[in-house]
Amino acid sequence: MFFNTHIHTFRDIDVPRKFLPLGLVRILASKPGYFITAKFLNNLNPFSNNDLFDRYIKFVRIGKLGSQRKIFENCMIFYPEGTQFVILPMDMAFMGAGKVPREYPDQLKELGELNKIYPQIYPTIHVDPRRPKVLDLLKKSVDEWGTKGIKLYPPLGYFPYDERLYPVYEYCQKNNLPVIAHCSPYNPVHYKGSKTDIIKLLSVSQTPIETKGKSKKELCSNFTNPLNYSRVLNDFKELRICLAHFGSEYMWEKYLTEPGDENNWFVIIKDMVLRYTNLYSDISFTLNNQEFFPLLKVLLSNEKLKRKILFGSDYYMVETKTTERKFSLDLRAYIGEANFTQIATINPKEFLGI
């Protein structure tokens, strides 16, 4: 039995207008806009079927499948029968990117209904501390929709040590619910409000932040710095946390050329998962780049470290870079069955508390 501990099934109606660049969400919302724009963008580079715009169209096409069930089934076919999937919803109502067409609880309810059809699903809830009565929503999602963990996405404009999250952490620790937190810098999915708004949100930081001359993407990376989790890990020693993406493709690439950089998030996360017994990291999205396969294999030769790495793909976000089939099969073939079983079976069971 394998586990993919990081996939998404949210739909186009769960996405605000400014979620994708160039206004693509708004343009592609209608059927005429979708077909006309898709045809135009797909032909911008007739000599490539892997163009950036092609990948955005592919991303939107999946989101427009009409139900989380169809999106999930589109991913499930690439894995052996019996594979378990941790599904991470997204609450994008507070990211300053416009109105979200569907109410967030409806996304969670649909995910819970999908779990009744496919028991191999582990539904989670994205907890944003700015949502009113978010703890009540968490409890309802656990009681009524079978939620088995929480998702954090700090680049949308909050710190993981936000005091409003502490009751959530207490509830999760008490009820054996793990936390999967986005942890990579310079992500295109970040708070889309004004730079002034971002600086105001950053003003509650526990460490000084230089904001002058920084882009909004760079500023929002401060929310998700792995060191922000030190306080949470120290305060909740039995709360299992996964820092998703193991620092990012950018940080892995930088490590290969500058291995001595102690500020590299890959290095920081690697050291942290060795220091904290309740901390893990997954390789979702980052390992779409096959140049990193050898480095992962070296990491897995460390007896302590190999127990803290989780397999996840980040479907369908990863579809903007590669295909689900290539991500899973190529990685499995390269690192071998023993290592793949470690990160896709043994470690996920411990992280999920099974």
N, C-alpha and C positions, 0 to 999 in steps of 0.2 A: 504494500500500500504506500503510494507516494502522496506528498502534500505540496501543493503550490500555495504558499502562504501570502501571496500578494497579487490579487487581480481586481479589476473593476468591472462593474456591469451598469454603471449609471448611464442614463439615456440623454438624448439631446434636450429633453424638457427639464433636465436637472442642471443645465449649463447656462450661465448668464451670457449676455451678448459679447462681452469683451474677453471671454475665456480663451479664444484663439486669436492670433494676430490678424491684422488686415480686415477686421470686421467680418471674418468668415462665418462665424456662428449666425449672425443676423442675415447675411446674404444667402446662406445655405438653408435657412429655416423653411422656406417655401419650396414646393416641388419645382416650379419653374426656375427659381433662383438656383436650386441645387443642380438641376440637369444642365442648365446653360453654363453656369460657372464651372462645374466639374469638367465639362467638355473642353472649355477654354483653358483651364489650368492644366489639364492632362495633356494638352497639346503644346504647352509652352516649350517643352523640350521633347521633341518627337523621337530623339535618339536614346531616351532613358525611360525605364519604367520604375525608377527609384528616385524621381525628382521630389524635392521638398513639398511642392504643392500636391503631387500625387499622394504623398503620405498623409497630408492633412485631409485630403478628400477621403482617403481610406479610413482615417480616424472618424470623420463625420459620418461616413456610410455605416460604420458599425453602431455608432450612437443612435442612428435613425432606424435601427432594425425594428423598433416598435414595442419591445418589451425586454426586461432584464433576462427573461427566460431565453429569448432568442440570442441575446448577446452571450450569455453563459454557454449555451449549447454550441455556439460558434467557436468558443475556446475549448470546451470539454473534449471535442473530437480529436484534438491533438495529443491527448494523454491516455495512458493505459486505463482500462476499466477498473473502477474502484479508487481512482485518484481523488483526494480530498482537496477542496479549494476554500481558501479564506478570502471572502469578498469584502472589499473596502468601499463603502459609499463615500460621497463627497457632499458636504454642506457648503455651498458657494454663495449663500445669501449675504455674507458680510465682507466679501472681498472687494467691494467697490467696483464691480464689473457690470452693474445693471441688475435688473430684476430676473429672478429665476422663475420660469414658467410654472413649474410644479412645486407644491408645498413639500418641504423636506420630509415631514413624517410620512407622506405618501410614498416616497422613495423607499423608506425603511419598511413600510408595510408590504410593499410589493416584493422586497427582498425576503421578508419573512414568509410570504406565500410561496416564493420560489423554493425556499428551504423545505417546505412540506412536500414538494414534488421531487426534489433532489436532496435527500438527507446527508449527502456527502459535502454539503455546503456548510461553511462556518460564517454566518452573517456577523458583521460588526457594525458599529455606528461611529461616524465621524463626529467628534465632540468639539464644538467651537465654543469657548467660554463666553462669547458675546451673545449667544442664543439664550433668550429668557427661559428660565426653568429647565436648563439643559440636563440637570441631574434627574429630574422627573421624567424627561423624555428617554434618558438612558434606562431608567428602571422599567418604564413601559415597554421599551424595545426588548428588554430581557424577558419580561413576564409574558408579553403578548406575541412577539415576533421572533423569539429564539436567538436573540443577539448573544454572541459568545466572546466579545472583545471590543476594544475601541480603537479608532483611528485618530491620529493627530496630524494636522497639516499647518504648522506654524507660519510658513511664508505668506499665508493669507492674512496675517496681521496680528499674531499673538505669540507670547512666549510660553514654553511648556511649563514654566514655574509660576504661571499666572495663578494667583490665589483662588480664583474662581474654579480652577481645575482641581484643587486639593480635595474637595468633597467627592469628586469623581474618582480620583486615585484611591481614596479611602474605600469607596464602594467596590472598586475593581479588585483591590488587594483582598478585601474581605470575601468577595465572591469568586475569586480565582479567574478573573478576566484579564487576559494579556493586553498590552498596548503596542500598536504598530505605529511608529511615528516617521513621517517623511523627514529625511535628513540629508539633503544635498543642496549645494549653493547654486545661485544664478539660474534658478528654474524659471521657465517662461510662465508657469502658473504661480502667480503671486498676487499680493494686494495691488489692485489696479487704480486705486484712488490717487489723489495728488501727492506730490512729494512732501508737501507740508503736512498732509494727513499722516504719511508714513513716519515722518520725523516725530510727530506727536505720539504715535503708537510706540515708537522706539524709546521715548523719553523715560519709560518705566524700567528700562534695562538695568540690571544689577551691575553691569560693567560699562565703562565709558565706550561710546561709539562715535567714530569719526564719520560725519555725514556730508561734509563739504566735497563737492565734485563727484559724488556717487550717483549712479543711475538708480532708478526705482528697483530694478532687479537686484542690484548689489546691496541696496539698503535692506531689502526684505530677506536677504540671506542671513542677516544678523538674528532674525527670529529663530532660525533653525540650526544654529551652530551646535554641534554635539556637546560642547562644554556646558550648554544651558541645562542639560539633563543631570548634571552632577548633584545638584541640590535635590532633585526629585528622587534620584537613586539612593541618596543618603537618607532621605526622609521616609522612603517606602522600600525597605530592603527586601520585601517579599513580592513586590510588584514586578512582574516580568515585562520588560520593555525591549522592543526591537527597533533599532535605528535603521530604517529602510535605506536601501541603495548603497550602503557601505561607503558613503562619502561622495559618490558620483563618478561618472566617466571622466569628468574633468580632473578630479583629484587623483584617480588612478593613473591617468596619463602623465600628470605632473610628477607623481611619485617615481615613475620610470625614468624620468630625466633629472629629478631633483630629490633623491631618496633621503637626503639629510634635512629636509624642511620639516621641522617639528610642528608647524602650524597647518600642515596638510591634514584635511579632515579624515582622509583614509588612515593616516598614522594615528590621529587622535582616537578614532573609533576603535582601531585595532588594539590600542593600549587600554582603552576603557572596557572593552568586552573581556579582556584578560583580568582586569582589576575588579569588576563587579560581577558577582555570581548570577545576578538576575538580569544581565544585559546581553542582548543578541544583536546581530545585524543580518540583513538579507542582501542578496545580490541582484534584486530586481532592477530591470532597465539597464543598469551599469554594464552588466556582462553581455549586452547585445553586441558589444565590441569584442570580437574573438581574439584580438591582440592581448586581451587580459586573461585569457584562459591559462597560460603558463603561470602567471602570478597567483591566480586562485589555487592552482594545483600545489604551488609552494606553500601557500597559507595552510592548506589542508594537511600538509606534512607535519604541522605543529599539533601535537596531541591535545593540547589544551584549547587551542584556537579552533580546531576543526569541529569541536562540540558546540560552538557558538554561532555558526554560520547557517543561514536558512536559505533554501531554494524558493525563489519567487520570480515571476516573469514581468509583472506590471501590465498584464493585458488589461485593456486594449491600448494603454498609453504607449507601450513598446512598439505598437504597430506603426508609429511614426518613424521608426528606425529600422526595424527588421520584421520578421514574421514569427508568430508563436511557435510554429513547427521548428524553424531553424534555431530559435533561442533554446528550446528544451532539448531537442535531439542532439544538436551539435555539442552542447555543453556536456550532456550525459556521456556521449561517445568519447569526449576528450579526457574528462577526469576519471572515467572508469566507474564500474558498478558499485564498488565498495565506497568510494567517496560520494557518489550520487545518493546512495542509500543513507549515508551519514547526514547529508544536508537536506534530503527530501523525505526522510522517514524518521530517523532517530531523533534528530534535533527538533523538528517541528512538534513531535509528540511531547517533548519536554517543555518546549515553549508554550504550547497550547494547554498544557496541564492535563494531558490525556493519560 
